Amino acid sequence: MENKVINSLKKFNWQKITDYGRSLDELNDAQYRFAKGLAVEFAVEKLADGNIKYVGEAHRDYVWPKYKLTGELKSQFSAKMFDRRGKMKKDFDIKLNNSNGTNKQSKLDSSHVADILIVCRKDGVFVVDKEAVLKKAKSQGDGWVLKVTPEDVTLIAGPLTQQETFTPGIKNAINEAIKQSIPSI
């Protein structure tokens, strides 16, 4: 991955993004888990460099016209990136997708992989380029899982500790939006 892309990624406000992501525990309930990932995806767009745009398409969450790149975000705020001594863990597992029982491929289709995979964990952020994703992804059950080591990733931020806690109230806002959308009798 080019240094200018890495340098731009490092300028995103990862501290605030991870603080926000760690403040979304209200969305850990199975019915709301989709919203947690979506909330972090929007936070990255808002707290980025002003050029990355959320698109929410299959296999890509962002387009980054400045660099002619696509990006996919995986938020894993229940997992750590670093051990107690501040060293990166030996490996990282990332579930790439769930095919709802339709995964019959033995090789991951390159058109299903963004140019960069951004992984946010509770204490840091790293990226994996498309080449490494294609090389390391394994078919597993209902989708694809990526197992990478520190040698396969580029550190973007970390180790980070939580500096702020937010009270987003997203769960209640979702409930109210749904209730408001129901037609009257």
Stockholm file with secondary structure:
# STOCKHOLM 1.0

chainA/1-185         MENKVINSLKKFNWQKITDYGRSLDELNDAQYRFAKGLAVEFAVEKLADGNIKYVGEAHRDYVWPKYKLTGELKSQFSAKMFDRRGKMKKDFDIKLNNSNGTNKQSKLDSSHVADILIVCRKDGVFVVDKEAVLKKAKSQGDGWVLKVTPEDVTLIAGPLTQQETFTPGIKNAINEAIKQSIPSI
#=GR chainA/1-185 SS CCHHHHHHHHTSCHHHHHHHHHTCGGGCSTTTHHHHHHHHHHHHHHTSCSCCEEEEETTEEEEETTTTEEEEEEEETTSCSBCTTSCBCSCEEEEEEECTTCCCCSSCCGGGSCSEEEEEETTEEEEEEHHHHHHHEEEETTEEEEEECGGGSEEEECSCCCCCCCCCCHHHHHHHHHHHHSCCC
#=GC SS_cons         CCHHHHHHHHTSCHHHHHHHHHTCGGGCSTTTHHHHHHHHHHHHHHTSCSCCEEEEETTEEEEETTTTEEEEEEEETTSCSBCTTSCBCSCEEEEEEECTTCCCCSSCCGGGSCSEEEEEETTEEEEEEHHHHHHHEEEETTEEEEEECGGGSEEEECSCCCCCCCCCCHHHHHHHHHHHHSCCC
//
